[in-house]
Amino acid sequence: MTRQDTLPSKPRPSRQNGLAFGGLSLAAVRDLLLPQPAPCLTLSLPTHRNVPENRVDLLSYTHLVDSLDMALSLAHPRAEIERLLRPYHQLGTDRTFWEHTRAGLIVFAADGWGRAFVLPQPVTPLAMVGTRFYTLPLLRQAAAIDRFHILTLTSREAHVYESRVIAGAVDRLEPIDLEPVPLRGVADLAAQPLQRSSVIDEELLQPHRMRRLMNAAGAIHGGFRGKQDAVTADTERFFRHVDAVIQERVSGPGGLPLVLVAQPAVAAVFRGLSQNPLLLETFVPKDGHLLPEAGLTALVLPIVTAERDRRIDREIRLFHLARDRGLATDSPAAIAQAAVSGRIATLLVEAQRFEPGWLDRSTGAIHAEGDPPVDLSRSGNSPAIRTEDLLGAIAETVLLHGGEIVSLEATRMPSETGLAAIYRY
């Protein structure tokens, strides 16, 4: 049981909402860093996927909830404690959840609401009460994943999914509702999936509608070519609509790479007219609707991995260019000072590296392992931990101020300090 100082979350659901599950992302971490009414509760523990190991998970969780209860009892009445702990008790009674855990769990709660994150990697058992959430374990794992979108396309239908690469494997596919983007003269378009029949009047090409193409002698003007030209034009119109919807509802808000899965002929037409800058050059030359999920993710993984490698190469190149101009540094002290003033545009941080110490989030000063920079017990925060994840704390501060975080393996880092930052100015 511990407590921590300053900062926390949005959007704040009503107290009646209780517990909800969140998706692992840097955006979720950033939300948790926004101001929140104290006390802010954080609970994390490693969990297990399989029996019999996972039988101890609920017991460990209950002990950590008891630690939160004990810490809260020093300053809050019983009725208030019950309200604050309601999300934790709600999760504790969900037997189905505890039978299907992954490698880790972290639960944040404040003001009677809670957010739980099921994690792909283990975390340290921890129960903290303070004036901000302890997001560093979540930040570390969120920074290590790569999110992307998949478009499976035929001449008649389009599906879009979001997924992510975690620990070298593609996670499950999450379908995305494609909200309609109005076309001139077309109303009430389908949302999910997008279908050609919602955009094109397919009746126009049915035999009983082809009479308009016939002369008095019964000959078809233009013959088969006329119908094929109409089909091609309608397919292109459908593809343009798909492209517009994805840019408006998916790529624009998300900013994630888009992997196309389509037969080569379909891909050629779509790529030729797409205006989406996030559409990757490499595509999967298959009909995605005929592939099982495991088969689809296996084909997408090398494309996403190659795109990540290109992105990392680009960031490293930009770091070296910026450092030559005095616009980048690998000094933790300089980075910490710039982070608290919001001057870091991009931070490269070494994955799995732990540097002990404390970051003063108001001044940017770094303090050595041991006593924290202020007497937290006098401000109502008395942590049992004697140090924090210094690199993670700096990354958290950069993220809070709108900077980009890129997690790299040690072999790819362009510095020996575990950090490399590019300034905004």
C-alpha positions in Angstrom: 0.0 0.0 0.0 1.4 3.4 -1.0 0.5 6.9 -2.0 1.9 9.2 -4.6 1.9 13.0 -5.5 0.2 15.2 -8.2 -1.8 14.7 -11.4 -4.7 12.2 -13.0 -8.0 11.5 -15.5 -10.8 12.3 -18.0 -13.4 11.6 -19.3 -14.9 11.1 -16.0 -18.0 8.8 -16.1 -20.8 9.3 -13.6 -20.7 7.6 -10.3 -23.4 5.2 -11.4 -21.2 3.9 -14.2 -19.0 1.9 -11.8 -16.2 0.0 -13.6 -15.4 -0.1 -17.3 -12.6 -1.7 -19.2 -10.2 0.5 -21.2 -8.1 -0.2 -24.3 -4.3 -0.1 -23.9 -3.1 3.0 -25.6 -1.0 6.1 -25.0 -4.3 8.1 -25.4 -5.7 6.3 -22.5 -2.7 7.1 -20.4 -2.9 10.7 -21.3 -6.5 10.8 -20.2 -5.6 9.3 -16.8 -3.0 12.1 -16.3 -5.6 14.8 -16.5 -6.8 16.4 -13.2 -9.0 14.3 -11.0 -10.6 14.6 -7.6 -8.5 13.0 -4.9 -8.1 10.4 -3.6 -6.9 8.6 -6.7 -6.6 4.8 -6.3 -4.2 2.6 -8.4 -4.1 -1.2 -8.1 -1.9 -3.5 -10.2 -1.0 -7.2 -10.1 0.4 -9.9 -12.3 -2.2 -12.4 -13.4 -2.1 -15.8 -15.1 -3.8 -17.1 -18.2 -4.2 -20.8 -17.2 -5.4 -23.0 -14.4 -4.1 -23.8 -11.8 -1.9 -20.6 -11.7 -4.8 -18.2 -12.1 -6.6 -19.6 -9.0 -4.4 -17.4 -6.8 -5.1 -14.2 -8.8 -8.4 -13.3 -7.1 -6.9 -13.9 -3.6 -4.0 -11.6 -4.4 -6.3 -9.0 -5.8 -8.5 -9.1 -2.6 -5.4 -8.5 -0.4 -4.5 -5.5 -2.5 -8.0 -4.1 -2.2 -7.7 -4.6 1.6 -4.6 -2.5 1.5 -6.4 0.3 -0.3 -9.2 0.0 2.3 -6.6 0.3 5.1 -5.0 3.4 3.6 -8.3 5.1 3.0 -9.5 4.4 6.6 -6.9 6.8 7.9 -8.7 9.8 6.5 -12.2 8.8 5.2 -15.4 7.6 6.8 -16.6 4.1 6.1 -19.5 5.1 3.7 -17.0 7.1 1.6 -14.6 4.2 1.5 -17.2 1.9 0.3 -18.1 4.3 -2.5 -14.5 4.7 -3.6 -13.9 1.0 -3.6 -17.1 0.1 -5.4 -15.4 -0.5 -8.8 -12.8 -2.8 -7.1 -15.6 -4.8 -5.4 -17.5 -5.0 -8.7 -14.5 -6.6 -10.4 -13.8 -8.9 -7.5 -17.2 -10.5 -7.9 -16.9 -11.1 -11.6 -16.0 -14.8 -11.7 -16.0 -15.0 -15.5 -13.3 -12.3 -15.7 -11.0 -14.1 -13.2 -11.3 -17.2 -15.3 -10.1 -15.4 -18.5 -7.2 -13.1 -17.4 -4.0 -12.4 -19.3 -0.6 -11.5 -17.9 -1.4 -8.4 -15.9 -4.1 -6.1 -14.6 -4.2 -2.5 -13.5 -7.3 -0.8 -12.1 -7.7 3.0 -11.5 -10.5 4.5 -9.5 -11.6 7.9 -8.2 -14.8 9.5 -7.1 -16.7 6.2 -7.3 -15.8 5.3 -11.0 -13.1 3.0 -12.3 -11.1 2.0 -15.3 -9.5 -1.5 -15.7 -6.8 -2.5 -18.2 -6.0 -6.1 -19.0 -2.3 -6.2 -19.9 -0.3 -8.5 -22.2 2.8 -8.3 -19.9 3.1 -8.8 -16.1 3.2 -5.8 -13.7 4.4 -5.5 -10.1 1.8 -6.0 -7.3 0.9 -2.5 -6.0 -1.8 -0.6 -4.2 -1.5 3.2 -4.1 -3.7 6.0 -2.7 -2.7 9.5 -3.6 -3.5 12.7 -5.5 -2.8 11.3 -8.9 -2.9 7.9 -10.6 0.3 5.8 -10.8 0.3 5.3 -14.6 3.9 4.3 -15.2 3.3 0.6 -15.6 0.5 1.3 -18.1 2.6 3.8 -20.0 5.5 1.4 -20.4 3.2 -1.2 -22.0 1.2 1.2 -24.1 4.4 2.7 -25.6 5.6 -0.7 -26.7 2.5 -1.5 -28.9 1.9 -0.6 -32.5 -1.7 0.1 -33.5 -3.0 -0.1 -37.1 -6.1 -0.4 -39.2 -7.0 -3.1 -41.7 -9.3 -2.6 -44.7 -10.7 -5.8 -46.3 -12.1 -4.8 -49.6 -14.0 -6.4 -52.5 -15.9 -4.7 -55.3 -19.1 -5.1 -53.2 -18.1 -4.7 -49.5 -15.6 -3.1 -47.2 -14.8 -3.9 -43.6 -12.4 -2.0 -41.3 -10.7 -3.4 -38.2 -8.3 -2.0 -35.6 -5.6 -4.1 -34.1 -2.2 -3.9 -32.6 1.1 -5.7 -32.4 2.0 -6.7 -28.8 5.2 -8.7 -28.0 5.6 -9.6 -31.7 2.1 -10.9 -32.3 -1.1 -9.3 -33.7 -3.8 -9.0 -31.1 -7.5 -9.7 -31.9 -9.2 -7.7 -34.6 -11.8 -5.1 -33.4 -14.4 -4.2 -36.1 -15.0 -0.5 -36.6 -18.4 1.0 -37.4 -18.1 3.0 -40.6 -20.3 6.0 -40.0 -21.8 7.3 -43.2 -20.3 10.2 -45.1 -23.1 11.7 -47.2 -22.8 11.5 -51.0 -24.5 13.9 -53.3 -27.9 12.4 -54.1 -27.4 9.4 -51.8 -28.9 9.1 -48.3 -29.1 6.6 -45.5 -25.9 4.9 -46.3 -24.9 1.7 -44.5 -22.6 2.1 -41.5 -20.9 -1.3 -40.8 -19.9 -2.7 -43.1 -20.0 -0.4 -46.2 -21.8 -2.2 -49.0 -21.9 -1.3 -52.7 -25.6 -1.8 -52.7 -26.0 1.2 -50.3 -24.2 3.5 -52.7 -25.0 2.1 -56.2 -28.5 1.4 -57.6 -27.7 -2.3 -58.5 -31.2 -2.6 -60.0 -30.0 -0.4 -62.9 -27.9 -3.3 -64.2 -30.6 -6.1 -63.9 -31.9 -7.6 -67.2 -35.3 -6.1 -66.9 -33.7 -2.6 -66.7 -31.5 -3.1 -69.7 -34.3 -2.4 -72.2 -33.2 1.2 -72.3 -30.0 0.1 -73.9 -31.8 -1.8 -76.7 -33.0 -0.5 -80.1 -36.1 -1.4 -81.9 -34.5 -4.4 -83.5 -33.6 -5.7 -80.0 -29.8 -5.0 -80.4 -28.0 -3.8 -77.3 -26.2 -0.5 -78.0 -22.6 -1.0 -76.8 -23.3 -4.6 -76.0 -21.4 -6.3 -73.2 -18.9 -3.5 -73.1 -21.6 -0.9 -72.2 -22.7 -3.0 -69.2 -19.1 -3.6 -68.1 -18.2 0.0 -68.4 -21.2 0.8 -66.1 -20.1 -1.9 -63.6 -16.5 -0.5 -63.6 -17.7 3.1 -63.1 -20.0 2.0 -60.3 -17.1 0.1 -58.6 -14.9 3.1 -58.8 -17.7 5.2 -57.3 -18.1 2.7 -54.5 -14.3 2.7 -53.8 -14.2 6.5 -53.7 -17.0 6.4 -51.2 -15.1 3.8 -49.1 -12.0 6.0 -49.3 -13.9 9.1 -48.1 -15.6 7.3 -45.2 -12.3 5.8 -44.0 -10.5 9.1 -44.1 -13.4 10.9 -42.4 -14.2 8.4 -39.7 -11.1 6.2 -39.2 -7.7 7.5 -40.5 -8.4 11.2 -39.8 -9.2 10.7 -36.1 -6.8 7.8 -35.5 -3.8 8.6 -37.6 -2.8 5.0 -37.8 -1.3 3.1 -40.7 -3.9 1.4 -43.0 -3.2 -2.1 -44.4 -5.2 -3.0 -47.5 -6.4 -6.7 -47.9 -7.8 -7.2 -51.4 -7.4 -9.2 -54.6 -4.7 -7.6 -56.8 -7.2 -6.3 -59.4 -9.3 -4.7 -56.7 -6.3 -3.3 -54.9 -5.0 -1.7 -58.1 -8.2 0.2 -58.7 -8.6 1.3 -55.1 -5.0 2.4 -54.7 -5.2 4.3 -58.0 -8.0 6.5 -56.7 -7.4 6.6 -52.9 -6.5 10.0 -51.4 -5.5 8.5 -48.0 -1.9 9.3 -47.1 -1.9 6.6 -44.4 -2.6 3.7 -46.9 0.5 1.6 -46.9 2.3 0.7 -50.1 2.4 -3.0 -49.4 -0.9 -4.9 -49.3 -2.2 -8.4 -48.7 -3.2 -9.8 -52.1 -6.1 -11.9 -50.8 -9.9 -11.7 -50.4 -9.9 -10.9 -46.6 -13.5 -12.0 -46.3 -12.5 -15.6 -47.0 -9.6 -15.7 -44.5 -10.0 -16.8 -40.9 -8.8 -14.2 -38.4 -5.6 -16.1 -37.6 -4.7 -16.3 -41.3 -5.4 -12.7 -41.8 -3.3 -11.5 -38.9 -0.4 -13.7 -39.9 -0.4 -12.1 -43.4 -0.7 -8.5 -42.0 2.1 -8.9 -39.3 5.1 -8.6 -41.6 3.7 -5.5 -43.3 3.1 -3.8 -39.9 6.5 -4.9 -38.6 8.2 -3.4 -41.7 6.3 -0.2 -41.3 7.4 0.1 -37.7 11.0 -0.5 -38.7 10.7 2.3 -41.3 9.2 4.6 -38.7 11.9 3.9 -36.2 14.6 4.5 -38.8 13.0 7.8 -39.7 12.8 8.9 -36.0 16.5 8.0 -35.4 17.5 9.9 -38.5 15.5 12.9 -37.4 17.1 12.8 -33.9 20.6 12.8 -35.4 19.8 15.7 -37.7 18.2 17.7 -34.9 21.1 17.1 -32.5 23.5 18.4 -35.1 21.5 21.6 -35.0 21.2 21.8 -31.2 17.5 20.8 -31.3 17.8 17.3 -29.7 19.6 15.8 -26.7 20.1 12.5 -24.9 20.8 14.1 -21.5 18.2 12.9 -18.9 18.6 16.2 -16.9 18.1 18.4 -20.0 15.2 16.2 -21.2 13.5 16.4 -17.8 13.8 20.2 -17.7 12.3 20.5 -21.3 9.6 17.9 -20.5 8.0 19.9 -17.7 7.9 23.0 -19.9 6.3 21.1 -22.8 9.2 21.5 -25.2 9.7 17.8 -26.2 8.1 16.9 -29.5 9.3 13.3 -29.6 10.9 11.1 -26.9 12.6 7.8 -27.7 12.7 5.7 -24.6 14.5 2.4 -24.1 12.1 -0.5 -23.5 12.6 -2.6 -20.4 15.2 -0.2 -18.9 14.7 0.9 -15.3 16.6 3.9 -13.9 15.8 4.6 -10.2 15.2 8.1 -9.0 12.6 10.8 -8.6 11.3 13.4 -11.0 10.0 16.7 -9.6 7.2 17.3 -12.0 6.9 21.0 -11.2 10.6 22.0 -11.7 12.0 19.1 -13.8 14.7 18.4 -11.2 16.0 14.8 -10.9 16.6 13.4 -7.5 18.6 10.3 -6.6 17.1 7.0 -5.5 16.0 7.0 -1.9 14.0 9.8 -0.3 11.5 11.5 -2.6 12.2 15.2 -3.5 9.6 16.5 -0.9 8.2 15.1 2.3 5.1 13.5 0.8 3.8 12.4 4.2 3.1 16.1 5.1 1.0 16.5 1.9 -1.0 13.3 2.5 1.0 11.1 0.3 3.3 8.6 2.0 4.6 6.1 -0.6 5.9 2.7 0.5 8.1 2.6 -2.6 11.5 4.3 -2.2 12.0 5.2 -5.8 10.1 5.4 -9.1 10.8 4.6 -12.7 12.7 7.7 -13.7 12.6 7.2 -17.5 8.9 6.3 -17.3 8.2 9.5 -15.2 9.9 11.6 -17.8 8.0 9.9 -20.6 4.7 10.4 -18.6 5.5 14.1 -18.4 6.2 14.4 -22.1 2.9 12.6 -22.9 1.0 14.9 -20.6 2.2 17.9 -22.6 1.2 16.4 -25.9 4.6 14.9 -27.0 5.0 11.6 -28.9 6.5 8.6 -27.1 8.4 5.9 -29.1 9.6 2.8 -27.3 12.7 1.1 -28.7 14.7 -2.0 -28.0 18.2 -1.3 -26.5 19.9 -2.2 -29.8 18.0 0.5 -31.7 18.4 3.3 -29.2 20.6 6.2 -30.6 22.0 6.9 -27.1 23.4 5.2 -24.1 21.2 7.0 -21.5 18.0 5.2 -22.3 16.4 8.5 -23.6 16.7 10.6 -26.8 14.5 13.7 -27.3 13.7 16.0 -30.2 12.7 19.5 -29.1 9.6 21.3 -30.4 11.7 24.5 -30.7 
